[in-house]
């Protein structure tokens, strides 16, 4: 996971904000429940505050994210078989 953090220049995969070790979390793009692996290519580093946006089943809102950030978020949600976000959302 450290190599992925370095490869992402210490930034969140979705928001691009710089992460400290306290708020950086490694997640699988395709979860294990969907036959995802722990391969380097299936891992991204995100801010722990965006985890609810990725995993919330009923989320149907999301603003404050640029279109590029929303595309990345929806890529992760699609891998989890969740509907894409649109509209307005807030990061905790």
C-alpha positions as CSV (number, residue, x, y, z in Angstrom):
1,X,0.0,0.0,0.0
2,X,2.9,2.3,0.6
3,X,4.0,2.0,-3.0
4,X,0.5,3.0,-4.2
5,X,0.5,6.0,-1.8
6,X,3.9,7.0,-3.4
7,X,2.6,6.4,-6.9
8,X,-0.3,8.7,-6.2
9,X,2.1,11.3,-4.8
10,X,0.3,11.1,-1.5
11,X,-2.9,12.3,-2.9
12,X,-6.5,11.0,-2.8
13,X,-7.5,9.1,-5.9
14,X,-10.8,10.9,-6.1
15,X,-10.3,14.5,-4.8
16,X,-6.6,14.9,-5.5
17,X,-6.0,16.5,-2.1
18,X,-2.8,15.7,-0.2
19,X,-3.3,13.0,2.4
20,X,-1.6,12.4,5.8
21,X,-1.0,8.9,7.0
22,X,-3.9,9.4,9.4
23,X,-6.5,10.0,6.7
24,X,-5.2,7.8,3.9
25,X,-7.0,4.5,3.3
26,X,-6.3,1.9,0.7
27,X,-9.3,0.4,-0.9
28,X,-10.0,-2.2,-3.7
29,X,-11.4,-0.8,-6.9
30,X,-13.3,-4.1,-7.4
31,X,-14.1,-5.4,-3.9
32,X,-13.4,-9.0,-2.8
33,X,-17.1,-9.7,-2.8
34,X,-17.0,-9.2,-6.5
35,X,-13.9,-11.3,-7.0
36,X,-11.6,-8.3,-6.6
37,X,-8.0,-9.0,-5.6
38,X,-5.2,-7.4,-3.6
39,X,-3.2,-6.8,-6.8
40,X,-1.5,-3.4,-7.1
41,X,-3.7,-2.5,-10.1
42,X,-6.9,-3.0,-8.0
43,X,-5.9,-0.7,-5.1
44,X,-6.3,3.0,-4.8
45,X,-5.6,5.4,-1.9
46,X,-8.4,7.7,-0.8
47,X,-9.2,10.1,2.0
48,X,-11.1,8.2,4.7
49,X,-13.8,10.9,4.4
50,X,-14.8,9.8,0.9
51,X,-15.4,6.2,1.9
52,X,-19.1,6.9,2.5
53,X,-19.4,8.4,-1.0
54,X,-18.0,5.2,-2.4
55,X,-19.9,2.7,-0.3
56,X,-23.3,4.3,0.4
57,X,-25.9,2.2,-1.4
58,X,-28.5,5.0,-1.5
59,X,-26.4,8.0,-2.3
60,X,-27.9,10.0,-5.1
61,X,-26.2,13.3,-4.6
62,X,-22.8,14.8,-5.1
63,X,-21.6,18.4,-5.8
64,X,-18.4,20.0,-4.5
65,X,-16.8,17.4,-6.8
66,X,-15.5,18.3,-10.2
67,X,-16.6,16.3,-13.2
68,X,-13.2,14.5,-13.2
69,X,-13.6,13.6,-9.5
70,X,-17.2,12.4,-10.0
71,X,-16.0,10.1,-12.9
72,X,-13.4,8.6,-10.6
73,X,-16.0,8.2,-7.8
74,X,-18.5,6.5,-10.2
75,X,-15.8,4.2,-11.4
76,X,-15.4,2.8,-7.9
77,X,-19.2,2.7,-7.4
78,X,-19.7,0.9,-10.6
79,X,-17.2,-1.8,-9.5
80,X,-19.4,-2.2,-6.4
81,X,-22.6,-2.4,-8.5
82,X,-23.9,0.8,-7.0
83,X,-25.7,3.6,-8.9
84,X,-23.6,6.5,-10.0
85,X,-23.8,9.8,-8.1
86,X,-24.9,13.1,-9.5
87,X,-26.1,16.4,-8.2
88,X,-24.8,17.6,-4.8
89,X,-22.7,15.9,-2.1
90,X,-20.6,16.9,0.9
91,X,-17.4,15.4,2.1
92,X,-17.4,14.9,5.9
